[in-house]
Amino acid sequence: MKVLFGAAWAVLCKDLLLEMRTRYGINTIVLFVLISVALTLFSLAGEVLRQEIIAALFWNTVFFAAMVALQRGF
């Protein structure tokens, strides 16, 4: 199990170093998250929401941010 986590950690470190060199993907993801949060706050207009709706909004934002991040992988 330690070998698996060690290999995953090595791949993660390598990918982060590559992203830091180009900064293309990180900038895109950060901009997407900021725009998503701003649009969500504007659309809610101060309404009180249930926890289920907040969780759904959060996971939708995470999903679409991951889709933006995955475009570089292909």
PyMOL Python script that loads the backbone (N, CA, C, O; Angstrom):
from pymol import cmd

cmd.read_pdbstr("""\
ATOM      1  N   MET A   1       0.819  -1.185   0.000  1.00  0.00           N
ATOM      2  CA  MET A   1       0.000   0.000   0.000  1.00  0.00           C
ATOM      3  C   MET A   1       0.867   1.254   0.000  1.00  0.00           C
ATOM      4  O   MET A   1       0.530   2.252  -0.636  1.00  0.00           O
ATOM      5  N   LYS A   2       1.996   1.193   0.723  1.00  0.00           N
ATOM      6  CA  LYS A   2       2.881   2.350   0.763  1.00  0.00           C
ATOM      7  C   LYS A   2       3.490   2.630  -0.599  1.00  0.00           C
ATOM      8  O   LYS A   2       3.732   3.783  -0.958  1.00  0.00           O
ATOM      9  N   VAL A   3       3.737   1.561  -1.360  1.00  0.00           N
ATOM     10  CA  VAL A   3       4.302   1.726  -2.703  1.00  0.00           C
ATOM     11  C   VAL A   3       3.312   2.464  -3.599  1.00  0.00           C
ATOM     12  O   VAL A   3       3.701   3.332  -4.380  1.00  0.00           O
ATOM     13  N   LEU A   4       2.032   2.117  -3.483  1.00  0.00           N
ATOM     14  CA  LEU A   4       1.000   2.766  -4.283  1.00  0.00           C
ATOM     15  C   LEU A   4       0.906   4.249  -3.951  1.00  0.00           C
ATOM     16  O   LEU A   4       0.859   5.086  -4.852  1.00  0.00           O
ATOM     17  N   PHE A   5       0.877   4.579  -2.660  1.00  0.00           N
ATOM     18  CA  PHE A   5       0.801   5.980  -2.267  1.00  0.00           C
ATOM     19  C   PHE A   5       2.069   6.734  -2.642  1.00  0.00           C
ATOM     20  O   PHE A   5       2.009   7.909  -3.004  1.00  0.00           O
ATOM     21  N   GLY A   6       3.210   6.071  -2.557  1.00  0.00           N
ATOM     22  CA  GLY A   6       4.465   6.699  -2.960  1.00  0.00           C
ATOM     23  C   GLY A   6       4.478   7.026  -4.444  1.00  0.00           C
ATOM     24  O   GLY A   6       4.934   8.096  -4.846  1.00  0.00           O
ATOM     25  N   ALA A   7       3.977   6.103  -5.257  1.00  0.00           N
ATOM     26  CA  ALA A   7       3.909   6.337  -6.703  1.00  0.00           C
ATOM     27  C   ALA A   7       2.909   7.439  -7.030  1.00  0.00           C
ATOM     28  O   ALA A   7       3.175   8.291  -7.877  1.00  0.00           O
ATOM     29  N   ALA A   8       1.763   7.423  -6.361  1.00  0.00           N
ATOM     30  CA  ALA A   8       0.765   8.468  -6.591  1.00  0.00           C
ATOM     31  C   ALA A   8       1.302   9.829  -6.171  1.00  0.00           C
ATOM     32  O   ALA A   8       1.061  10.828  -6.849  1.00  0.00           O
ATOM     33  N   TRP A   9       2.020   9.874  -5.068  1.00  0.00           N
ATOM     34  CA  TRP A   9       2.610  11.128  -4.598  1.00  0.00           C
ATOM     35  C   TRP A   9       3.651  11.647  -5.593  1.00  0.00           C
ATOM     36  O   TRP A   9       3.726  12.849  -5.845  1.00  0.00           O
ATOM     37  N   ALA A  10       4.444  10.750  -6.152  1.00  0.00           N
ATOM     38  CA  ALA A  10       5.463  11.146  -7.131  1.00  0.00           C
ATOM     39  C   ALA A  10       4.819  11.720  -8.390  1.00  0.00           C
ATOM     40  O   ALA A  10       5.293  12.719  -8.929  1.00  0.00           O
ATOM     41  N   VAL A  11       3.744  11.094  -8.858  1.00  0.00           N
ATOM     42  CA  VAL A  11       3.040  11.599 -10.038  1.00  0.00           C
ATOM     43  C   VAL A  11       2.410  12.954  -9.738  1.00  0.00           C
ATOM     44  O   VAL A  11       2.458  13.859 -10.571  1.00  0.00           O
ATOM     45  N   LEU A  12       1.820  13.097  -8.555  1.00  0.00           N
ATOM     46  CA  LEU A  12       1.220  14.374  -8.172  1.00  0.00           C
ATOM     47  C   LEU A  12       2.263  15.483  -8.134  1.00  0.00           C
ATOM     48  O   LEU A  12       2.022  16.577  -8.643  1.00  0.00           O
ATOM     49  N   CYS A  13       3.408  15.213  -7.542  1.00  0.00           N
ATOM     50  CA  CYS A  13       4.481  16.219  -7.473  1.00  0.00           C
ATOM     51  C   CYS A  13       4.983  16.585  -8.863  1.00  0.00           C
ATOM     52  O   CYS A  13       5.220  17.759  -9.150  1.00  0.00           O
ATOM     53  N   LYS A  14       5.146  15.588  -9.727  1.00  0.00           N
ATOM     54  CA  LYS A  14       5.597  15.846 -11.098  1.00  0.00           C
ATOM     55  C   LYS A  14       4.593  16.715 -11.842  1.00  0.00           C
ATOM     56  O   LYS A  14       4.979  17.668 -12.518  1.00  0.00           O
ATOM     57  N   ASP A  15       3.297  16.391 -11.723  1.00  0.00           N
ATOM     58  CA  ASP A  15       2.272  17.165 -12.411  1.00  0.00           C
ATOM     59  C   ASP A  15       2.189  18.588 -11.875  1.00  0.00           C
ATOM     60  O   ASP A  15       2.006  19.530 -12.646  1.00  0.00           O
ATOM     61  N   LEU A  16       2.320  18.752 -10.565  1.00  0.00           N
ATOM     62  CA  LEU A  16       2.299  20.104 -10.003  1.00  0.00           C
ATOM     63  C   LEU A  16       3.484  20.927 -10.481  1.00  0.00           C
ATOM     64  O   LEU A  16       3.335  22.117 -10.759  1.00  0.00           O
ATOM     65  N   LEU A  17       4.655  20.314 -10.582  1.00  0.00           N
ATOM     66  CA  LEU A  17       5.819  21.032 -11.101  1.00  0.00           C
ATOM     67  C   LEU A  17       5.616  21.444 -12.555  1.00  0.00           C
ATOM     68  O   LEU A  17       5.977  22.556 -12.940  1.00  0.00           O
ATOM     69  N   LEU A  18       5.047  20.563 -13.357  1.00  0.00           N
ATOM     70  CA  LEU A  18       4.769  20.913 -14.752  1.00  0.00           C
ATOM     71  C   LEU A  18       3.755  22.045 -14.856  1.00  0.00           C
ATOM     72  O   LEU A  18       3.901  22.937 -15.692  1.00  0.00           O
ATOM     73  N   GLU A  19       2.731  22.012 -14.014  1.00  0.00           N
ATOM     74  CA  GLU A  19       1.730  23.079 -14.029  1.00  0.00           C
ATOM     75  C   GLU A  19       2.326  24.413 -13.586  1.00  0.00           C
ATOM     76  O   GLU A  19       1.969  25.463 -14.120  1.00  0.00           O
ATOM     77  N   MET A  20       3.223  24.373 -12.621  1.00  0.00           N
ATOM     78  CA  MET A  20       3.847  25.605 -12.156  1.00  0.00           C
ATOM     79  C   MET A  20       4.730  26.230 -13.238  1.00  0.00           C
ATOM     80  O   MET A  20       4.906  27.448 -13.269  1.00  0.00           O
ATOM     81  N   ARG A  21       5.281  25.405 -14.115  1.00  0.00           N
ATOM     82  CA  ARG A  21       6.115  25.939 -15.192  1.00  0.00           C
ATOM     83  C   ARG A  21       5.285  26.667 -16.235  1.00  0.00           C
ATOM     84  O   ARG A  21       5.681  27.730 -16.711  1.00  0.00           O
ATOM     85  N   THR A  22       4.134  26.103 -16.597  1.00  0.00           N
ATOM     86  CA  THR A  22       3.321  26.714 -17.650  1.00  0.00           C
ATOM     87  C   THR A  22       2.299  27.695 -17.095  1.00  0.00           C
ATOM     88  O   THR A  22       2.037  28.728 -17.711  1.00  0.00           O
ATOM     89  N   ARG A  23       1.727  27.390 -15.956  1.00  0.00           N
ATOM     90  CA  ARG A  23       0.704  28.198 -15.286  1.00  0.00           C
ATOM     91  C   ARG A  23      -0.563  28.406 -16.113  1.00  0.00           C
ATOM     92  O   ARG A  23      -1.437  29.177 -15.717  1.00  0.00           O
ATOM     93  N   TYR A  24      -0.671  27.742 -17.230  1.00  0.00           N
ATOM     94  CA  TYR A  24      -1.864  27.871 -18.056  1.00  0.00           C
ATOM     95  C   TYR A  24      -3.073  27.240 -17.370  1.00  0.00           C
ATOM     96  O   TYR A  24      -4.121  27.874 -17.241  1.00  0.00           O
ATOM     97  N   GLY A  25      -2.927  26.015 -16.939  1.00  0.00           N
ATOM     98  CA  GLY A  25      -4.039  25.292 -16.343  1.00  0.00           C
ATOM     99  C   GLY A  25      -4.481  25.864 -15.014  1.00  0.00           C
ATOM    100  O   GLY A  25      -5.678  25.941 -14.736  1.00  0.00           O
ATOM    101  N   ILE A  26      -3.532  26.263 -14.195  1.00  0.00           N
ATOM    102  CA  ILE A  26      -3.863  26.807 -12.874  1.00  0.00           C
ATOM    103  C   ILE A  26      -4.627  28.113 -13.009  1.00  0.00           C
ATOM    104  O   ILE A  26      -5.613  28.333 -12.306  1.00  0.00           O
ATOM    105  N   ASN A  27      -4.178  28.981 -13.909  1.00  0.00           N
ATOM    106  CA  ASN A  27      -4.874  30.253 -14.114  1.00  0.00           C
ATOM    107  C   ASN A  27      -6.296  30.031 -14.599  1.00  0.00           C
ATOM    108  O   ASN A  27      -7.211  30.730 -14.165  1.00  0.00           O
ATOM    109  N   THR A  28      -6.495  29.081 -15.482  1.00  0.00           N
ATOM    110  CA  THR A  28      -7.829  28.792 -15.998  1.00  0.00           C
ATOM    111  C   THR A  28      -8.744  28.275 -14.899  1.00  0.00           C
ATOM    112  O   THR A  28      -9.897  28.696 -14.802  1.00  0.00           O
ATOM    113  N   ILE A  29      -8.247  27.378 -14.083  1.00  0.00           N
ATOM    114  CA  ILE A  29      -9.064  26.810 -13.013  1.00  0.00           C
ATOM    115  C   ILE A  29      -9.413  27.865 -11.973  1.00  0.00           C
ATOM    116  O   ILE A  29     -10.559  27.946 -11.531  1.00  0.00           O
ATOM    117  N   VAL A  30      -8.434  28.673 -11.580  1.00  0.00           N
ATOM    118  CA  VAL A  30      -8.691  29.719 -10.583  1.00  0.00           C
ATOM    119  C   VAL A  30      -9.714  30.718 -11.110  1.00  0.00           C
ATOM    120  O   VAL A  30     -10.623  31.112 -10.380  1.00  0.00           O
ATOM    121  N   LEU A  31      -9.577  31.129 -12.359  1.00  0.00           N
ATOM    122  CA  LEU A  31     -10.533  32.057 -12.945  1.00  0.00           C
ATOM    123  C   LEU A  31     -11.925  31.441 -13.004  1.00  0.00           C
ATOM    124  O   LEU A  31     -12.912  32.117 -12.712  1.00  0.00           O
ATOM    125  N   PHE A  32     -12.015  30.171 -13.376  1.00  0.00           N
ATOM    126  CA  PHE A  32     -13.310  29.501 -13.431  1.00  0.00           C
ATOM    127  C   PHE A  32     -13.969  29.451 -12.058  1.00  0.00           C
ATOM    128  O   PHE A  32     -15.164  29.716 -11.932  1.00  0.00           O
ATOM    129  N   VAL A  33     -13.201  29.115 -11.036  1.00  0.00           N
ATOM    130  CA  VAL A  33     -13.762  29.032  -9.681  1.00  0.00           C
ATOM    131  C   VAL A  33     -14.231  30.409  -9.213  1.00  0.00           C
ATOM    132  O   VAL A  33     -15.308  30.526  -8.628  1.00  0.00           O
ATOM    133  N   LEU A  34     -13.441  31.445  -9.462  1.00  0.00           N
ATOM    134  CA  LEU A  34     -13.844  32.796  -9.057  1.00  0.00           C
ATOM    135  C   LEU A  34     -15.122  33.239  -9.760  1.00  0.00           C
ATOM    136  O   LEU A  34     -16.013  33.807  -9.129  1.00  0.00           O
ATOM    137  N   ILE A  35     -15.215  32.986 -11.053  1.00  0.00           N
ATOM    138  CA  ILE A  35     -16.425  33.352 -11.788  1.00  0.00           C
ATOM    139  C   ILE A  35     -17.618  32.543 -11.297  1.00  0.00           C
ATOM    140  O   ILE A  35     -18.717  33.084 -11.168  1.00  0.00           O
ATOM    141  N   SER A  36     -17.423  31.263 -11.021  1.00  0.00           N
ATOM    142  CA  SER A  36     -18.521  30.421 -10.533  1.00  0.00           C
ATOM    143  C   SER A  36     -19.036  30.904  -9.184  1.00  0.00           C
ATOM    144  O   SER A  36     -20.245  30.970  -8.964  1.00  0.00           O
ATOM    145  N   VAL A  37     -18.125  31.238  -8.288  1.00  0.00           N
ATOM    146  CA  VAL A  37     -18.532  31.728  -6.969  1.00  0.00           C
ATOM    147  C   VAL A  37     -19.255  33.061  -7.098  1.00  0.00           C
ATOM    148  O   VAL A  37     -20.280  33.271  -6.449  1.00  0.00           O
ATOM    149  N   ALA A  38     -18.740  33.962  -7.923  1.00  0.00           N
ATOM    150  CA  ALA A  38     -19.382  35.267  -8.102  1.00  0.00           C
ATOM    151  C   ALA A  38     -20.776  35.119  -8.696  1.00  0.00           C
ATOM    152  O   ALA A  38     -21.719  35.755  -8.225  1.00  0.00           O
ATOM    153  N   LEU A  39     -20.919  34.291  -9.719  1.00  0.00           N
ATOM    154  CA  LEU A  39     -22.237  34.087 -10.328  1.00  0.00           C
ATOM    155  C   LEU A  39     -23.216  33.438  -9.359  1.00  0.00           C
ATOM    156  O   LEU A  39     -24.397  33.785  -9.346  1.00  0.00           O
ATOM    157  N   THR A  40     -22.741  32.511  -8.559  1.00  0.00           N
ATOM    158  CA  THR A  40     -23.611  31.877  -7.570  1.00  0.00           C
ATOM    159  C   THR A  40     -24.083  32.892  -6.541  1.00  0.00           C
ATOM    160  O   THR A  40     -25.261  32.916  -6.185  1.00  0.00           O
ATOM    161  N   LEU A  41     -23.170  33.728  -6.062  1.00  0.00           N
ATOM    162  CA  LEU A  41     -23.554  34.738  -5.073  1.00  0.00           C
ATOM    163  C   LEU A  41     -24.527  35.756  -5.654  1.00  0.00           C
ATOM    164  O   LEU A  41     -25.469  36.167  -4.975  1.00  0.00           O
ATOM    165  N   PHE A  42     -24.312  36.168  -6.898  1.00  0.00           N
ATOM    166  CA  PHE A  42     -25.236  37.112  -7.527  1.00  0.00           C
ATOM    167  C   PHE A  42     -26.604  36.485  -7.757  1.00  0.00           C
ATOM    168  O   PHE A  42     -27.624  37.152  -7.583  1.00  0.00           O
ATOM    169  N   SER A  43     -26.641  35.233  -8.138  1.00  0.00           N
ATOM    170  CA  SER A  43     -27.920  34.587  -8.417  1.00  0.00           C
ATOM    171  C   SER A  43     -28.716  34.307  -7.146  1.00  0.00           C
ATOM    172  O   SER A  43     -29.947  34.284  -7.182  1.00  0.00           O
ATOM    173  N   LEU A  44     -28.036  34.096  -6.030  1.00  0.00           N
ATOM    174  CA  LEU A  44     -28.752  33.820  -4.782  1.00  0.00           C
ATOM    175  C   LEU A  44     -29.321  35.079  -4.161  1.00  0.00           C
ATOM    176  O   LEU A  44     -30.368  35.026  -3.515  1.00  0.00           O
ATOM    177  N   ALA A  45     -28.662  36.198  -4.339  1.00  0.00           N
ATOM    178  CA  ALA A  45     -29.130  37.508  -3.871  1.00  0.00           C
ATOM    179  C   ALA A  45     -29.488  37.501  -2.388  1.00  0.00           C
ATOM    180  O   ALA A  45     -30.512  38.061  -1.998  1.00  0.00           O
ATOM    181  N   GLY A  46     -28.670  36.884  -1.572  1.00  0.00           N
ATOM    182  CA  GLY A  46     -28.860  36.925  -0.126  1.00  0.00           C
ATOM    183  C   GLY A  46     -29.909  35.976   0.418  1.00  0.00           C
ATOM    184  O   GLY A  46     -30.265  36.074   1.592  1.00  0.00           O
ATOM    185  N   GLU A  47     -30.414  35.067  -0.388  1.00  0.00           N
ATOM    186  CA  GLU A  47     -31.415  34.116   0.092  1.00  0.00           C
ATOM    187  C   GLU A  47     -30.767  33.071   0.995  1.00  0.00           C
ATOM    188  O   GLU A  47     -29.594  32.731   0.837  1.00  0.00           O
ATOM    189  N   VAL A  48     -31.549  32.574   1.933  1.00  0.00           N
ATOM    190  CA  VAL A  48     -31.081  31.508   2.812  1.00  0.00           C
ATOM    191  C   VAL A  48     -31.393  30.174   2.135  1.00  0.00           C
ATOM    192  O   VAL A  48     -32.527  29.920   1.729  1.00  0.00           O
ATOM    193  N   LEU A  49     -30.376  29.335   2.023  1.00  0.00           N
ATOM    194  CA  LEU A  49     -30.542  28.057   1.338  1.00  0.00           C
ATOM    195  C   LEU A  49     -30.366  26.896   2.299  1.00  0.00           C
ATOM    196  O   LEU A  49     -29.696  27.007   3.325  1.00  0.00           O
ATOM    197  N   ARG A  50     -30.988  25.773   1.937  1.00  0.00           N
ATOM    198  CA  ARG A  50     -30.796  24.555   2.714  1.00  0.00           C
ATOM    199  C   ARG A  50     -29.420  23.987   2.420  1.00  0.00           C
ATOM    200  O   ARG A  50     -28.806  24.307   1.402  1.00  0.00           O
ATOM    201  N   GLN A  51     -28.946  23.143   3.319  1.00  0.00           N
ATOM    202  CA  GLN A  51     -27.618  22.550   3.161  1.00  0.00           C
ATOM    203  C   GLN A  51     -27.522  21.673   1.918  1.00  0.00           C
ATOM    204  O   GLN A  51     -26.457  21.587   1.307  1.00  0.00           O
ATOM    205  N   GLU A  52     -28.610  21.025   1.537  1.00  0.00           N
ATOM    206  CA  GLU A  52     -28.579  20.167   0.356  1.00  0.00           C
ATOM    207  C   GLU A  52     -28.322  20.976  -0.908  1.00  0.00           C
ATOM    208  O   GLU A  52     -27.590  20.533  -1.794  1.00  0.00           O
ATOM    209  N   ILE A  53     -28.917  22.152  -0.994  1.00  0.00           N
ATOM    210  CA  ILE A  53     -28.727  22.995  -2.175  1.00  0.00           C
ATOM    211  C   ILE A  53     -27.314  23.548  -2.207  1.00  0.00           C
ATOM    212  O   ILE A  53     -26.695  23.625  -3.268  1.00  0.00           O
ATOM    213  N   ILE A  54     -26.807  23.931  -1.056  1.00  0.00           N
ATOM    214  CA  ILE A  54     -25.432  24.434  -0.990  1.00  0.00           C
ATOM    215  C   ILE A  54     -24.453  23.337  -1.404  1.00  0.00           C
ATOM    216  O   ILE A  54     -23.500  23.600  -2.137  1.00  0.00           O
ATOM    217  N   ALA A  55     -24.683  22.118  -0.939  1.00  0.00           N
ATOM    218  CA  ALA A  55     -23.810  21.005  -1.310  1.00  0.00           C
ATOM    219  C   ALA A  55     -23.879  20.731  -2.809  1.00  0.00           C
ATOM    220  O   ALA A  55     -22.855  20.457  -3.435  1.00  0.00           O
ATOM    221  N   ALA A  56     -25.066  20.800  -3.384  1.00  0.00           N
ATOM    222  CA  ALA A  56     -25.204  20.572  -4.827  1.00  0.00           C
ATOM    223  C   ALA A  56     -24.479  21.648  -5.626  1.00  0.00           C
ATOM    224  O   ALA A  56     -23.814  21.340  -6.615  1.00  0.00           O
ATOM    225  N   LEU A  57     -24.598  22.898  -5.212  1.00  0.00           N
ATOM    226  CA  LEU A  57     -23.885  23.981  -5.897  1.00  0.00           C
ATOM    227  C   LEU A  57     -22.378  23.794  -5.794  1.00  0.00           C
ATOM    228  O   LEU A  57     -21.649  24.012  -6.761  1.00  0.00           O
ATOM    229  N   PHE A  58     -21.920  23.390  -4.620  1.00  0.00           N
ATOM    230  CA  PHE A  58     -20.487  23.170  -4.425  1.00  0.00           C
ATOM    231  C   PHE A  58     -19.967  22.071  -5.341  1.00  0.00           C
ATOM    232  O   PHE A  58     -18.945  22.249  -6.003  1.00  0.00           O
ATOM    233  N   TRP A  59     -20.665  20.932  -5.385  1.00  0.00           N
ATOM    234  CA  TRP A  59     -20.186  19.812  -6.190  1.00  0.00           C
ATOM    235  C   TRP A  59     -20.311  20.089  -7.676  1.00  0.00           C
ATOM    236  O   TRP A  59     -19.500  19.595  -8.459  1.00  0.00           O
ATOM    237  N   ASN A  60     -21.303  20.863  -8.085  1.00  0.00           N
ATOM    238  CA  ASN A  60     -21.377  21.260  -9.491  1.00  0.00           C
ATOM    239  C   ASN A  60     -20.183  22.119  -9.874  1.00  0.00           C
ATOM    240  O   ASN A  60     -19.604  21.940 -10.946  1.00  0.00           O
ATOM    241  N   THR A  61     -19.818  23.043  -9.009  1.00  0.00           N
ATOM    242  CA  THR A  61     -18.655  23.892  -9.274  1.00  0.00           C
ATOM    243  C   THR A  61     -17.381  23.061  -9.323  1.00  0.00           C
ATOM    244  O   THR A  61     -16.546  23.264 -10.205  1.00  0.00           O
ATOM    245  N   VAL A  62     -17.223  22.140  -8.398  1.00  0.00           N
ATOM    246  CA  VAL A  62     -16.036  21.276  -8.389  1.00  0.00           C
ATOM    247  C   VAL A  62     -15.998  20.414  -9.652  1.00  0.00           C
ATOM    248  O   VAL A  62     -14.936  20.239 -10.250  1.00  0.00           O
ATOM    249  N   PHE A  63     -17.141  19.881 -10.056  1.00  0.00           N
ATOM    250  CA  PHE A  63     -17.190  19.040 -11.256  1.00  0.00           C
ATOM    251  C   PHE A  63     -16.767  19.813 -12.494  1.00  0.00           C
ATOM    252  O   PHE A  63     -15.941  19.335 -13.272  1.00  0.00           O
ATOM    253  N   PHE A  64     -17.324  21.001 -12.686  1.00  0.00           N
ATOM    254  CA  PHE A  64     -16.984  21.761 -13.884  1.00  0.00           C
ATOM    255  C   PHE A  64     -15.550  22.283 -13.835  1.00  0.00           C
ATOM    256  O   PHE A  64     -14.910  22.408 -14.879  1.00  0.00           O
ATOM    257  N   ALA A  65     -15.042  22.585 -12.664  1.00  0.00           N
ATOM    258  CA  ALA A  65     -13.627  22.963 -12.552  1.00  0.00           C
ATOM    259  C   ALA A  65     -12.733  21.784 -12.914  1.00  0.00           C
ATOM    260  O   ALA A  65     -11.691  21.967 -13.543  1.00  0.00           O
ATOM    261  N   ALA A  66     -13.129  20.583 -12.525  1.00  0.00           N
ATOM    262  CA  ALA A  66     -12.354  19.395 -12.891  1.00  0.00           C
ATOM    263  C   ALA A  66     -12.405  19.153 -14.394  1.00  0.00           C
ATOM    264  O   ALA A  66     -11.415  18.716 -14.981  1.00  0.00           O
ATOM    265  N   MET A  67     -13.537  19.427 -15.023  1.00  0.00           N
ATOM    266  CA  MET A  67     -13.630  19.268 -16.473  1.00  0.00           C
ATOM    267  C   MET A  67     -12.712  20.254 -17.190  1.00  0.00           C
ATOM    268  O   MET A  67     -12.113  19.916 -18.211  1.00  0.00           O
ATOM    269  N   VAL A  68     -12.601  21.464 -16.663  1.00  0.00           N
ATOM    270  CA  VAL A  68     -11.671  22.439 -17.239  1.00  0.00           C
ATOM    271  C   VAL A  68     -10.242  21.946 -17.062  1.00  0.00           C
ATOM    272  O   VAL A  68      -9.417  22.096 -17.963  1.00  0.00           O
ATOM    273  N   ALA A  69      -9.948  21.363 -15.917  1.00  0.00           N
ATOM    274  CA  ALA A  69      -8.595  20.869 -15.656  1.00  0.00           C
ATOM    275  C   ALA A  69      -8.265  19.661 -16.526  1.00  0.00           C
ATOM    276  O   ALA A  69      -7.111  19.486 -16.918  1.00  0.00           O
ATOM    277  N   LEU A  70      -9.244  18.834 -16.831  1.00  0.00           N
ATOM    278  CA  LEU A  70      -8.993  17.620 -17.611  1.00  0.00           C
ATOM    279  C   LEU A  70      -8.715  17.888 -19.082  1.00  0.00           C
ATOM    280  O   LEU A  70      -8.143  17.037 -19.763  1.00  0.00           O
ATOM    281  N   GLN A  71      -9.104  19.046 -19.580  1.00  0.00           N
ATOM    282  CA  GLN A  71      -8.898  19.314 -20.999  1.00  0.00           C
ATOM    283  C   GLN A  71      -7.419  19.313 -21.366  1.00  0.00           C
ATOM    284  O   GLN A  71      -7.074  19.043 -22.516  1.00  0.00           O
ATOM    285  N   ARG A  72      -6.555  19.603 -20.428  1.00  0.00           N
ATOM    286  CA  ARG A  72      -5.121  19.582 -20.708  1.00  0.00           C
ATOM    287  C   ARG A  72      -4.577  18.167 -20.766  1.00  0.00           C
ATOM    288  O   ARG A  72      -3.508  17.942 -21.334  1.00  0.00           O
ATOM    289  N   GLY A  73      -5.277  17.227 -20.201  1.00  0.00           N
ATOM    290  CA  GLY A  73      -4.785  15.862 -20.164  1.00  0.00           C
ATOM    291  C   GLY A  73      -4.926  15.111 -21.481  1.00  0.00           C
ATOM    292  O   GLY A  73      -4.326  14.052 -21.666  1.00  0.00           O
ATOM    293  N   PHE A  74      -5.713  15.656 -22.385  1.00  0.00           N
ATOM    294  CA  PHE A  74      -5.961  14.923 -23.632  1.00  0.00           C
ATOM    295  C   PHE A  74      -5.430  15.654 -24.807  1.00  0.00           C
ATOM    296  O   PHE A  74      -5.553  15.179 -25.936  1.00  0.00           O
TER     297      PHE A  74
END
""", "prot")
cmd.dss("prot")
cmd.show_as("cartoon", "prot")
cmd.util.cbc("prot")
cmd.orient("prot")
